[in-house]
Amino acid sequence: MPACYTDRLSVRPGETFTLHATAAQGPCRLTIARVGRERTEVLRLDGVAVGDHPTPPNADRDGCGWPAALEVQVGADWASGYYDIVLTDAAGEETHHFVCVKPPAGQRRATALLVLATNTYQSYNYWGGANAYSNVTGLMSGEVPFAQAMGEAIGVLSTQRPFPPLIVAPPADAPRLVNLRKRGFRERPWASDHAWMVKHRASPYDGSAGFLHKWEHVFVAWAEAEGYVLDYATDYDLEVEPDLLTGYAAVLFVGHSEYWSAGEREQVERFVDEGGNAAILSGNTCFWKVRWEDEGRTYVCHKWKGFEAEDVAPAQATHLWSHPAFAKPEAEITGLSFVFAGYHRLGMCVARGQGGFTVYDDRHWALEGTDLFYGDLLGADLPLIGYESDGCRFQFGDDGLPRAIPTLGVPESLEIIGIAPCAFGEEAGRGYNPIIPPEKLDVIAEVMFGDASPEAQQKVLRGHAVLASFRRGKGEVFNSGTTEWAHGLGAGDPFVQTITHNVLRRFGVSRPGADG
């Protein structure tokens, strides 16, 4: 099989990026296409000479170091967006990579910037062996037991390597990370489409990151069909271009944006405080703090080992954003946190759950024109809630409406629209083998309650997904609280679509022909 990677993941028109590749059977054909509602090819080159290069040891950490196969100049007419790079060898075998094309410097074409969740792509990338979660290659080969594989996760990852095929270019029928129906009476638990995963030899990490046929692609296809115009950038761009958001009305996070660096977060917070708007149409947002080194060639993400894996100042460490050492819980900018919610309709995590939000604040501005009323279910038939969700602690007022408890960064002014039960993981000893065992409950309990006792850990397991918004500084944040929001749009759900239109309109996202 051929394989390839680029020296960087984002470029502007007129700039050049380098393609590094290996192929045992050359020469190769290169095609590059922008992917949105439609696939538009912008470049095709035949007869590309590619050498056959071995994968070096520790490529996951140190990169591949393959020589340049080709330099590609981005055309002046390449619109901002996600570009699929396809390299096909002489035998017809193909491999994929991508670049994000940003708008020309100082020439925004849109009022909103969509940020691709490329930090999450990097965290899940196990090409060459391991990722930030486990020794995936050892696990999938059966050579390394699960517990050992988890212990062999790496916290320093190279960006100079390919992505696994099912992360960067899965088939169009790749399943969602949610059980589409409720668990039956005494039915054995399952997660997603096990038969599909076996057929395609999918790892537990392939579905959680990437663009094609996943959350961001689904959202972009819907947005373009509806006439919205967006500019694009990556997580890394927000880290290294501190004024990237200047002049935009809104910033959008619509994929699984789980990992934020300090520079990215600082820019988003400044942007909102100064009057910008943030639309978070996803879940598990800004959960982990990460760091960039070596001009973007090295990505540091030690996760739970962040304070023991390296000797750095606490401010430079990588761990949960909600860890007290940082004093910056993510809910300060997102309004919600994964620690207060978790999973829904996966394994035994709310296995017979409602799949949608119970509406409480039916007078909220986001619900204008939706025909939704108190007690209605939003998205239950889709389901709209699944995989990972964010929430908050709350209590009910005398008027029967839930009100946020301002803890761990959750703003007191948070306006809760709807809620749904979630589980942070499966409880042990309940008669079923766990599919989603909770990770580090003691650490989470200490972060949430300042108490790691078994009783506190039990409290972590039960939470709620929350649909909400709040004002911060001169700006505003809307948070859907579920990774699955884009799939509601893709399914053509009129309730989800109307809410999304309300959010984008309020936040000033341009829609030529429909604005005004």
C-alpha positions as CSV (number, residue, x, y, z in Angstrom):
1,M,0.0,0.0,0.0
2,P,1.2,3.5,-0.7
3,A,1.2,6.1,2.1
4,C,1.8,9.8,2.2
5,Y,1.8,12.9,4.5
6,T,2.3,16.6,4.1
7,D,4.8,18.9,5.8
8,R,1.9,21.0,7.2
9,L,-1.9,20.7,7.4
10,S,-2.9,24.2,6.5
11,V,-1.9,26.6,3.7
12,R,-3.1,29.8,2.0
13,P,-3.6,30.3,-1.8
14,G,-0.2,30.9,-3.4
15,E,1.7,29.0,-0.7
16,T,3.4,25.7,-1.3
17,F,3.2,22.4,0.7
18,T,5.4,19.3,0.4
19,L,4.1,15.8,-0.1
20,H,6.2,13.0,1.4
21,A,5.3,9.5,0.2
22,T,6.2,5.9,-0.3
23,A,5.0,3.4,-2.9
24,A,6.4,0.0,-3.9
25,Q,4.7,0.3,-7.3
26,G,5.2,3.6,-9.1
27,P,4.8,5.9,-10.7
28,C,1.7,7.4,-9.0
29,R,-1.2,9.6,-9.8
30,L,-2.0,12.5,-7.5
31,T,-5.4,14.1,-7.3
32,I,-6.6,16.9,-5.0
33,A,-10.2,17.8,-4.5
34,R,-12.1,20.2,-2.2
35,V,-14.8,18.3,-0.3
36,G,-18.0,20.0,0.9
37,R,-21.5,19.5,-0.4
38,E,-19.8,18.4,-3.6
39,R,-16.3,17.1,-4.5
40,T,-14.5,19.5,-6.8
41,E,-11.2,18.3,-8.2
42,V,-8.6,21.1,-8.5
43,L,-5.4,19.2,-9.4
44,R,-4.5,16.0,-11.2
45,L,-1.0,14.9,-11.9
46,D,0.1,11.6,-13.6
47,G,3.5,10.0,-13.5
48,V,4.5,11.2,-10.1
49,A,7.8,9.5,-9.1
50,V,7.6,8.0,-5.6
51,G,10.3,5.8,-4.0
52,D,9.8,2.8,-1.8
53,H,10.8,3.9,1.7
54,P,10.6,1.9,4.9
55,T,8.7,2.9,8.0
56,P,11.4,3.8,10.6
57,P,11.1,2.6,14.2
58,N,9.1,5.0,16.5
59,A,7.5,6.7,13.5
60,D,4.5,7.5,15.7
61,R,6.8,9.6,17.9
62,D,9.6,10.7,15.6
63,G,7.9,10.8,12.2
64,C,8.8,9.0,9.0
65,G,11.5,11.2,7.5
66,W,10.7,10.2,4.0
67,P,12.1,12.5,1.2
68,A,9.9,14.9,-0.6
69,A,8.0,13.4,-3.5
70,L,6.5,16.6,-4.8
71,E,5.9,20.3,-3.9
72,V,2.4,21.6,-4.6
73,Q,1.5,25.2,-5.0
74,V,-2.0,26.1,-3.9
75,G,-4.0,27.8,-6.6
76,A,-5.2,31.3,-6.3
77,D,-8.7,30.1,-7.0
78,W,-8.7,27.3,-4.4
79,A,-11.6,28.3,-2.1
80,S,-11.1,27.9,1.7
81,G,-12.0,24.4,2.8
82,Y,-10.9,20.8,3.3
83,Y,-8.9,19.3,0.5
84,D,-8.7,15.5,0.1
85,I,-5.3,14.4,-1.3
86,V,-5.4,11.0,-3.1
87,L,-2.2,9.2,-4.2
88,T,-2.8,6.1,-6.4
89,D,0.0,3.7,-7.3
90,A,0.5,1.8,-10.5
91,A,-1.5,-1.2,-9.1
92,G,-4.5,1.0,-8.4
93,E,-4.0,1.1,-4.6
94,E,-4.7,4.5,-3.1
95,T,-3.9,6.4,0.0
96,H,-5.4,9.7,1.4
97,H,-4.2,12.7,3.3
98,F,-5.4,16.3,3.4
99,V,-4.7,20.0,3.7
100,C,-6.9,22.8,4.9
101,V,-6.9,25.8,2.7
102,K,-7.3,29.0,4.6
103,P,-8.5,32.3,3.0
104,P,-5.9,34.6,1.6
105,A,-4.2,36.6,4.2
106,G,-6.3,39.7,5.1
107,Q,-9.0,38.6,2.6
108,R,-11.8,36.9,4.5
109,R,-14.6,35.8,2.2
110,A,-17.0,34.9,5.1
111,T,-18.1,36.2,8.5
112,A,-17.5,32.9,10.3
113,L,-14.4,30.7,10.7
114,L,-14.9,26.9,11.0
115,V,-12.1,25.3,12.9
116,L,-11.3,21.8,11.9
117,A,-10.6,19.6,15.0
118,T,-7.2,18.6,13.8
119,N,-5.8,18.3,17.4
120,T,-8.2,15.4,17.8
121,Y,-7.0,13.9,14.5
122,Q,-3.5,14.0,15.9
123,S,-4.4,12.5,19.3
124,Y,-6.1,9.5,17.6
125,N,-3.5,9.0,14.9
126,Y,-1.9,5.6,15.5
127,W,0.0,5.3,12.2
128,G,3.3,3.7,13.0
129,G,2.2,2.1,16.3
130,A,0.6,4.1,19.1
131,N,-1.5,7.2,19.7
132,A,-2.3,9.2,22.8
133,Y,-4.7,6.3,24.0
134,S,-2.9,3.1,23.5
135,N,-0.5,0.9,21.5
136,V,-3.1,0.4,18.9
137,T,-1.1,-1.7,16.5
138,G,-0.2,-4.1,19.3
139,L,-3.8,-4.2,20.5
140,M,-5.3,-4.9,17.1
141,S,-2.8,-7.6,16.3
142,G,-3.6,-9.4,19.5
143,E,0.0,-9.4,20.5
144,V,-0.5,-6.9,23.4
145,P,-3.3,-7.3,26.1
146,F,-5.7,-4.4,26.5
147,A,-4.3,-3.2,29.8
148,Q,-0.8,-3.3,28.6
149,A,-1.7,-1.5,25.3
150,M,-3.3,1.3,27.3
151,G,-0.2,1.7,29.3
152,E,1.9,2.0,26.1
153,A,0.1,5.1,24.9
154,I,2.5,7.8,23.9
155,G,2.3,11.5,24.8
156,V,4.7,12.9,22.2
157,L,3.4,12.4,18.7
158,S,4.8,13.4,15.3
159,T,2.7,15.1,12.7
160,Q,5.2,14.0,10.0
161,R,3.5,10.7,9.2
162,P,0.4,9.4,7.5
163,F,-3.0,8.9,9.1
164,P,-4.7,5.5,9.3
165,P,-7.1,4.9,6.3
166,L,-10.3,4.7,8.5
167,I,-9.5,8.0,10.2
168,V,-8.7,10.0,7.1
169,A,-10.8,8.3,4.5
170,P,-13.4,5.8,5.8
171,P,-16.1,4.4,3.4
172,A,-19.2,6.5,3.0
173,D,-21.2,3.9,5.0
174,A,-19.0,4.3,8.2
175,P,-21.4,3.9,11.1
176,R,-22.1,6.6,13.7
177,L,-20.8,6.1,17.2
178,V,-24.2,5.6,18.7
179,N,-26.6,2.7,19.0
180,L,-29.5,3.7,16.7
181,R,-32.0,1.7,18.7
182,K,-32.6,1.1,22.4
183,R,-31.4,-2.1,24.0
184,G,-34.0,-4.8,24.3
185,F,-35.0,-6.8,27.3
186,R,-32.0,-8.6,28.7
187,E,-30.2,-8.0,25.4
188,R,-26.4,-8.2,25.4
189,P,-25.0,-4.6,25.2
190,W,-23.2,-3.4,22.1
191,A,-21.6,-0.3,20.7
192,S,-22.2,1.2,17.3
193,D,-22.1,-1.4,14.4
194,H,-19.9,-4.3,15.5
195,A,-20.3,-6.2,12.3
196,W,-19.0,-3.3,10.2
197,M,-16.1,-2.8,12.5
198,V,-15.1,-6.4,12.2
199,K,-15.5,-6.4,8.4
200,H,-13.3,-3.3,8.1
201,R,-10.9,-4.3,10.9
202,A,-11.6,-1.0,12.5
203,S,-9.8,0.0,15.7
204,P,-11.7,1.5,18.7
205,Y,-10.2,4.9,17.6
206,D,-11.0,5.2,13.9
207,G,-14.5,6.6,14.3
208,S,-13.6,9.4,16.7
209,A,-11.5,11.6,14.5
210,G,-11.3,12.8,10.9
211,F,-13.3,14.8,8.4
212,L,-14.6,12.6,5.6
213,H,-18.0,11.1,6.3
214,K,-17.9,12.3,9.9
215,W,-19.3,15.2,11.8
216,E,-17.5,18.1,10.1
217,H,-18.2,16.8,6.6
218,V,-21.8,16.3,7.4
219,F,-22.1,19.8,8.8
220,V,-20.3,21.4,5.9
221,A,-22.4,19.6,3.3
222,W,-25.5,20.8,5.0
223,A,-24.2,24.4,5.5
224,E,-23.2,24.7,1.8
225,A,-26.5,23.3,0.7
226,E,-28.2,26.0,2.8
227,G,-26.2,28.8,1.2
228,Y,-23.8,29.5,4.1
229,V,-20.3,30.7,3.3
230,L,-17.5,29.7,5.7
231,D,-13.8,30.2,6.0
232,Y,-11.7,27.3,7.4
233,A,-8.6,26.9,9.6
234,T,-7.1,24.2,11.9
235,D,-6.7,24.1,15.6
236,Y,-2.9,24.7,15.1
237,D,-3.7,27.9,13.2
238,L,-5.4,29.4,16.2
239,E,-2.3,28.5,18.3
240,V,0.3,30.2,16.0
241,E,-1.8,33.0,14.5
242,P,-3.0,34.9,17.6
243,D,-5.2,37.4,15.6
244,L,-6.7,34.8,13.2
245,L,-10.2,35.4,14.5
246,T,-10.0,39.2,14.3
247,G,-12.8,40.6,12.1
248,Y,-15.0,37.5,12.1
249,A,-18.4,37.5,13.7
250,A,-18.4,33.9,14.7
251,V,-16.2,30.9,15.2
252,L,-17.6,27.4,14.7
253,F,-16.6,24.1,16.3
254,V,-18.7,21.3,14.7
255,G,-16.4,18.2,15.0
256,H,-15.1,16.3,17.9
257,S,-13.0,19.2,19.2
258,E,-11.7,17.5,22.3
259,Y,-8.1,18.9,22.5
260,W,-7.2,22.6,22.8
261,S,-3.8,24.2,23.2
262,A,-3.3,27.2,25.4
263,G,-2.9,29.6,22.5
264,E,-6.0,28.4,20.8
265,R,-8.1,28.7,24.0
266,E,-6.7,32.2,24.8
267,Q,-7.6,33.4,21.3
268,V,-11.2,32.1,21.5
269,E,-11.7,33.6,24.9
270,R,-10.4,37.0,23.8
271,F,-12.5,36.8,20.7
272,V,-15.7,36.2,22.6
273,D,-14.9,38.7,25.3
274,E,-14.5,41.4,22.7
275,G,-17.8,40.7,21.1
276,G,-17.4,37.6,18.9
277,N,-19.7,34.6,19.1
278,A,-18.8,30.9,19.4
279,A,-21.1,28.2,18.1
280,I,-20.1,24.8,19.6
281,L,-22.2,22.2,17.7
282,S,-20.6,19.2,19.3
283,G,-19.6,17.6,22.6
284,N,-16.5,16.7,24.6
285,T,-15.2,20.1,23.7
286,C,-11.9,21.5,25.0
287,F,-11.6,18.6,27.5
288,W,-7.8,18.1,27.2
289,K,-5.0,20.6,27.3
290,V,-2.2,20.0,24.8
291,R,1.0,21.7,23.6
292,W,2.8,22.2,20.3
293,E,6.5,22.1,19.7
294,D,9.1,22.2,16.9
295,E,7.1,24.5,14.7
296,G,4.1,22.1,14.5
297,R,6.0,19.0,13.8
298,T,5.6,17.6,17.4
299,Y,2.3,17.4,19.3
300,V,2.4,16.9,23.1
301,C,-0.6,15.2,24.7
302,H,0.2,13.2,27.8
303,K,-3.4,13.1,29.0
304,W,-3.6,11.5,32.5
305,K,0.2,11.3,32.8
306,G,0.6,15.0,32.2
307,F,2.2,15.9,35.5
308,E,4.5,12.9,35.7
309,A,5.6,12.3,32.1
310,E,7.8,15.4,31.8
311,D,9.6,17.9,33.9
312,V,7.9,21.2,32.9
313,A,6.3,24.1,34.7
314,P,2.7,23.3,35.6
315,A,1.4,25.9,33.1
316,Q,3.2,24.0,30.3
317,A,1.9,20.6,31.3
318,T,-0.8,18.7,29.4
319,H,-3.7,17.2,31.3
320,L,-7.4,17.9,31.9
321,W,-8.3,21.6,31.3
322,S,-10.4,21.3,34.4
323,H,-7.5,20.2,36.6
324,P,-7.0,22.7,39.5
325,A,-3.3,23.1,38.6
326,F,-4.4,25.2,35.5
327,A,-7.3,27.1,37.3
328,K,-9.0,27.3,33.9
329,P,-11.8,24.7,33.6
330,E,-13.1,24.5,30.1
331,A,-16.6,25.4,31.1
332,E,-15.5,29.0,31.5
333,I,-15.5,29.3,27.7
334,T,-17.8,26.3,26.6
335,G,-20.4,26.7,29.4
336,L,-20.4,22.9,29.8
337,S,-18.0,20.0,30.5
338,F,-17.7,16.3,29.6
339,V,-17.1,15.5,33.3
340,F,-20.8,16.4,34.0
341,A,-22.2,14.2,31.3
342,G,-20.4,11.4,29.3
343,Y,-22.0,8.8,27.1
344,H,-25.5,8.0,25.9
345,R,-26.8,4.9,23.9
346,L,-23.4,3.1,23.8
347,G,-22.8,-0.2,25.7
348,M,-24.6,0.0,29.0
349,C,-24.3,3.8,29.1
350,V,-28.0,4.9,29.1
351,A,-28.6,1.9,26.8
352,R,-32.4,2.6,26.6
353,G,-32.0,6.3,26.7
354,Q,-34.3,8.8,25.0
355,G,-31.8,9.8,22.4
356,G,-32.8,13.4,22.5
357,F,-33.1,16.5,24.8
358,T,-36.2,17.0,27.0
359,V,-37.1,20.7,26.3
360,Y,-37.4,22.9,29.4
361,D,-36.9,26.5,28.3
362,D,-39.2,26.6,25.3
363,R,-39.0,30.4,25.2
364,H,-35.2,30.5,24.6
365,W,-34.2,32.5,21.5
366,A,-32.7,29.3,19.9
367,L,-36.1,27.7,19.8
368,E,-37.9,30.5,18.0
369,G,-40.0,29.0,15.2
370,T,-39.3,25.4,16.1
371,D,-42.8,24.5,17.4
372,L,-41.0,22.9,20.4
373,F,-42.7,23.2,23.8
374,Y,-42.0,22.3,27.4
375,G,-41.5,18.6,27.8
376,D,-41.1,17.8,24.1
377,L,-38.2,15.6,23.0
378,L,-35.7,17.1,20.5
379,G,-34.0,14.6,18.3
380,A,-35.1,11.4,19.9
381,D,-35.8,9.6,16.6
382,L,-32.3,10.4,15.2
383,P,-30.9,9.8,17.9
384,L,-29.4,13.3,18.5
385,I,-27.6,12.3,21.6
386,G,-25.0,9.5,21.5
387,Y,-21.3,9.0,21.8
388,E,-20.0,11.9,23.9
389,S,-21.9,14.8,25.5
390,D,-21.2,17.8,27.7
391,G,-23.3,19.1,30.6
392,C,-23.4,20.8,34.0
393,R,-24.8,20.2,37.4
394,F,-28.2,21.9,37.9
395,Q,-31.1,22.2,40.3
396,F,-34.8,22.9,39.6
397,G,-36.3,26.2,40.5
398,D,-39.8,26.9,41.8
399,D,-40.9,27.4,38.2
400,G,-39.9,23.9,37.2
401,L,-36.9,25.0,35.1
402,P,-33.4,23.7,35.6
403,R,-30.8,26.3,36.7
404,A,-27.0,25.7,36.4
405,I,-25.0,25.3,39.6
406,P,-21.9,27.4,39.0
407,T,-19.1,25.0,39.7
408,L,-15.9,24.0,37.9
409,G,-16.2,27.0,35.5
410,V,-19.9,26.7,34.6
411,P,-21.3,30.2,34.5
412,E,-24.2,31.1,36.8
413,S,-25.8,32.9,33.8
414,L,-26.0,29.7,31.7
415,E,-29.4,29.3,30.1
416,I,-30.4,25.7,30.0
417,I,-32.7,24.8,27.1
418,G,-32.9,21.0,27.4
419,I,-31.3,18.0,29.2
420,A,-30.9,14.2,28.9
421,P,-29.3,11.6,31.2
422,C,-25.8,10.4,30.4
423,A,-23.3,8.1,32.1
424,F,-19.5,8.7,32.4
425,G,-18.9,5.0,32.0
426,E,-20.4,1.6,32.8
427,E,-20.7,0.5,36.4
428,A,-18.8,-2.7,37.2
429,G,-20.4,-5.7,38.7
430,R,-23.8,-5.3,37.1
431,G,-23.9,-8.6,35.2
432,Y,-22.4,-7.4,31.9
433,N,-18.9,-7.1,30.6
434,P,-18.0,-3.4,30.3
435,I,-17.6,-2.0,26.8
436,I,-17.0,1.5,28.0
437,P,-15.3,1.2,31.4
438,P,-14.9,4.6,33.1
439,E,-11.3,6.0,33.1
440,K,-9.6,7.4,36.1
441,L,-12.8,8.0,38.2
442,D,-10.6,8.9,41.1
443,V,-9.0,11.8,39.2
444,I,-12.3,13.0,37.9
445,A,-13.9,12.9,41.3
446,E,-11.0,14.8,42.8
447,V,-11.4,17.5,40.1
448,M,-15.1,17.7,40.5
449,F,-15.6,17.4,44.2
450,G,-12.1,17.6,45.8
451,D,-12.8,14.1,47.0
452,A,-11.5,10.8,45.4
453,S,-13.5,8.5,47.7
454,P,-15.5,5.6,46.3
455,E,-18.7,7.6,47.1
456,A,-17.5,10.6,45.2
457,Q,-16.5,8.3,42.2
458,Q,-20.0,6.9,42.1
459,K,-21.4,10.5,41.8
460,V,-19.2,11.0,38.7
461,L,-21.0,8.1,36.8
462,R,-24.3,9.9,36.6
463,G,-24.7,13.1,34.6
464,H,-26.7,14.9,31.9
465,A,-26.2,16.2,28.4
466,V,-27.2,19.9,28.3
467,L,-28.3,22.2,25.5
468,A,-27.5,25.7,26.5
469,S,-26.1,29.2,25.8
470,F,-24.6,32.1,27.8
471,R,-23.2,35.5,27.5
472,R,-19.5,36.1,28.1
473,G,-18.0,39.6,28.0
474,K,-19.4,41.3,24.9
475,G,-20.0,38.0,23.1
476,E,-22.1,34.9,23.3
477,V,-21.6,31.1,23.3
478,F,-24.1,28.4,22.1
479,N,-23.3,24.8,23.0
480,S,-25.3,21.9,21.6
481,G,-23.8,19.5,24.3
482,T,-23.6,16.5,21.9
483,T,-21.2,15.3,19.3
484,E,-24.1,14.2,17.1
485,W,-25.6,17.6,16.3
486,A,-24.3,17.5,12.7
487,H,-26.1,14.2,12.1
488,G,-29.4,15.8,13.0
489,L,-28.7,18.3,10.2
490,G,-27.6,15.6,7.8
491,A,-30.9,13.7,8.5
492,G,-32.9,16.8,7.6
493,D,-34.5,17.1,11.0
494,P,-36.6,20.3,10.9
495,F,-36.2,21.0,14.6
496,V,-32.4,20.7,14.6
497,Q,-32.2,22.7,11.4
498,T,-34.3,25.5,12.6
499,I,-32.3,25.8,15.8
500,T,-29.1,25.9,13.8
501,H,-30.4,28.6,11.5
502,N,-31.4,30.6,14.6
503,V,-27.9,30.3,16.1
504,L,-26.1,31.1,12.8
505,R,-28.3,34.0,12.1
506,R,-28.0,35.5,15.6
507,F,-24.2,35.0,15.4
508,G,-23.9,36.8,12.1
509,V,-22.9,33.9,9.9
510,S,-23.1,35.0,6.2
511,R,-25.7,33.4,4.0
512,P,-25.8,35.3,0.7
513,G,-29.2,35.3,-1.0
514,A,-30.9,34.5,2.3
515,D,-29.6,37.4,4.5
516,G,-31.6,40.5,5.1
